Amino acid sequence: MAVPSDVVEIEVSSSKERSAAVTSARTAATAAALTVTLGLAAASWVVAVRQMNGMDMGVATRLGSFGFFAALWVVMMAAMMLPGAVPPVLRRAHASGGVRAVPVFVGSYLAVWALVGVAVYAVYRPHGSSPNLRRRVT
């Protein structure tokens, strides 16, 4: 049985429209992921600068309470590290075809940096506060 040519053209046209819609959706997801990621980084810079205003930047600076340190650490990591994470964030948005996977990706990324901050907090000793160093000096 022969298929009329206009039916075949409709199928091809419909396939092209579907492909264009998928491409448009991926482009929109990529643009949304870029905007949200860089917007979060910019907002984090504002918070970090405000929180650190007037802080002593000397080598003997105490870290403060764990809660304060952890909150500020994550904000600083978001400010500094998210711009560098934009390429993998965009790849994730493009591969999944949507932005739903992006918050999980960014959250996981910042969680890893939060764990690094916990390690830093655990081993940090202000310069000159080591008991061994005080014994040598006195």
One Martini backbone bead per residue (centre of mass of N, CA, C, O) as a GRO file, in nm:
protein
  138
    1MET     BB    1   0.097   0.036   0.023
    2ALA     BB    2   0.058   0.365  -0.033
    3VAL     BB    3   0.194   0.667   0.076
    4PRO     BB    4   0.127   0.970   0.113
    5SER     BB    5   0.331   1.249   0.094
    6ASP     BB    6   0.192   1.437   0.308
    7VAL     BB    7   0.231   1.244   0.552
    8VAL     BB    8   0.540   1.239   0.554
    9GLU     BB    9   0.577   1.545   0.591
   10ILE     BB   10   0.443   1.561   0.866
   11GLU     BB   11   0.637   1.378   1.015
   12VAL     BB   12   0.893   1.543   0.961
   13SER     BB   13   0.790   1.807   1.074
   14SER     BB   14   0.731   1.697   1.358
   15SER     BB   15   1.023   1.612   1.419
   16LYS     BB   16   1.146   1.896   1.393
   17GLU     BB   17   0.976   2.026   1.614
   18ARG     BB   18   1.068   1.844   1.843
   19SER     BB   19   1.369   1.910   1.821
   20ALA     BB   20   1.335   2.215   1.869
   21ALA     BB   21   1.204   2.189   2.150
   22VAL     BB   22   1.437   2.043   2.288
   23THR     BB   23   1.652   2.257   2.230
   24SER     BB   24   1.503   2.489   2.371
   25ALA     BB   25   1.489   2.357   2.653
   26ARG     BB   26   1.798   2.326   2.690
   27THR     BB   27   1.865   2.624   2.662
   28ALA     BB   28   1.690   2.721   2.899
   29ALA     BB   29   1.826   2.545   3.115
   30THR     BB   30   2.109   2.661   3.080
   31ALA     BB   31   2.036   2.957   3.140
   32ALA     BB   32   1.919   2.906   3.423
   33ALA     BB   33   2.172   2.777   3.549
   34LEU     BB   34   2.357   3.017   3.507
   35THR     BB   35   2.195   3.232   3.659
   36VAL     BB   36   2.174   3.088   3.935
   37THR     BB   37   2.474   3.035   3.990
   38LEU     BB   38   2.575   3.334   3.963
   39GLY     BB   39   2.371   3.453   4.164
   40LEU     BB   40   2.468   3.292   4.411
   41ALA     BB   41   2.757   3.397   4.404
   42ALA     BB   42   2.690   3.699   4.435
   43ALA     BB   43   2.533   3.676   4.702
   44SER     BB   44   2.772   3.551   4.859
   45TRP     BB   45   2.957   3.794   4.840
   46VAL     BB   46   2.783   3.987   4.999
   47VAL     BB   47   2.775   3.825   5.262
   48ALA     BB   48   3.080   3.792   5.309
   49VAL     BB   49   3.155   4.092   5.321
   50ARG     BB   50   2.967   4.166   5.557
   51GLN     BB   51   3.075   3.953   5.768
   52MET     BB   52   3.395   4.048   5.729
   53ASN     BB   53   3.364   4.317   5.836
   54GLY     BB   54   3.632   4.392   6.056
   55MET     BB   55   3.812   4.164   6.039
   56ASP     BB   56   4.072   3.988   6.134
   57MET     BB   57   4.369   3.896   5.922
   58GLY     BB   58   4.546   3.751   6.099
   59VAL     BB   59   4.733   3.471   6.216
   60ALA     BB   60   4.556   3.482   6.511
   61THR     BB   61   4.284   3.405   6.419
   62ARG     BB   62   3.983   3.323   6.515
   63LEU     BB   63   3.697   3.123   6.419
   64GLY     BB   64   3.499   3.058   6.623
   65SER     BB   65   3.228   2.918   6.598
   66PHE     BB   66   3.117   2.655   6.427
   67GLY     BB   67   2.860   2.778   6.304
   68PHE     BB   68   2.986   3.036   6.192
   69PHE     BB   69   3.204   2.905   6.023
   70ALA     BB   70   3.028   2.719   5.844
   71ALA     BB   71   2.850   2.935   5.720
   72LEU     BB   72   3.083   3.112   5.602
   73TRP     BB   73   3.225   2.892   5.440
   74VAL     BB   74   2.995   2.826   5.242
   75VAL     BB   75   2.967   3.109   5.131
   76MET     BB   76   3.259   3.137   5.028
   77MET     BB   77   3.252   2.890   4.841
   78ALA     BB   78   3.026   2.991   4.663
   79ALA     BB   79   3.166   3.250   4.569
   80MET     BB   80   3.442   3.109   4.459
   81MET     BB   81   3.344   2.817   4.320
   82LEU     BB   82   3.095   2.848   4.128
   83PRO     BB   83   3.222   2.981   3.877
   84GLY     BB   84   3.402   2.717   3.825
   85ALA     BB   85   3.126   2.523   3.808
   86VAL     BB   86   2.967   2.597   3.551
   87PRO     BB   87   3.036   2.384   3.335
   88PRO     BB   88   2.914   2.133   3.490
   89VAL     BB   89   2.635   2.254   3.531
   90LEU     BB   90   2.567   2.281   3.229
   91ARG     BB   91   2.602   1.985   3.157
   92ARG     BB   92   2.379   1.885   3.346
   93ALA     BB   93   2.147   2.047   3.223
   94HIS     BB   94   2.182   1.939   2.933
   95ALA     BB   95   2.163   1.629   2.993
   96SER     BB   96   1.875   1.647   3.148
   97GLY     BB   97   1.689   1.895   3.027
   98GLY     BB   98   1.715   2.041   3.316
   99VAL     BB   99   1.702   2.198   3.651
  100ARG     BB  100   1.659   1.975   3.873
  101ALA     BB  101   1.970   1.873   3.899
  102VAL     BB  102   2.125   2.130   3.992
  103PRO     BB  103   2.077   2.155   4.301
  104VAL     BB  104   2.208   1.884   4.365
  105PHE     BB  105   2.483   1.946   4.250
  106VAL     BB  106   2.544   2.206   4.414
  107GLY     BB  107   2.494   2.084   4.694
  108SER     BB  108   2.717   1.869   4.673
  109TYR     BB  109   2.950   2.059   4.623
  110LEU     BB  110   2.913   2.219   4.895
  111ALA     BB  111   2.935   1.972   5.085
  112VAL     BB  112   3.228   1.912   5.029
  113TRP     BB  113   3.329   2.191   5.129
  114ALA     BB  114   3.216   2.157   5.415
  115LEU     BB  115   3.401   1.919   5.491
  116VAL     BB  116   3.658   2.079   5.463
  117GLY     BB  117   3.585   2.283   5.686
  118VAL     BB  118   3.578   2.079   5.917
  119ALA     BB  119   3.875   2.005   5.893
  120VAL     BB  120   3.988   2.286   5.937
  121TYR     BB  121   3.865   2.331   6.217
  122ALA     BB  122   4.004   2.083   6.356
  123VAL     BB  123   4.323   2.179   6.275
  124TYR     BB  124   4.318   2.460   6.371
  125ARG     BB  125   4.587   2.695   6.455
  126PRO     BB  126   4.696   2.958   6.571
  127HIS     BB  127   4.947   3.149   6.559
  128GLY     BB  128   5.126   3.063   6.853
  129SER     BB  129   4.932   2.817   7.000
  130SER     BB  130   5.133   2.611   7.039
  131PRO     BB  131   5.266   2.436   7.294
  132ASN     BB  132   5.548   2.380   7.171
  133LEU     BB  133   5.615   2.675   7.100
  134ARG     BB  134   5.605   2.793   7.388
  135ARG     BB  135   5.837   2.626   7.507
  136ARG     BB  136   6.061   2.736   7.318
  137VAL     BB  137   6.031   3.044   7.382
  138THR     BB  138   6.062   3.022   7.716
   0.00000   0.00000   0.00000
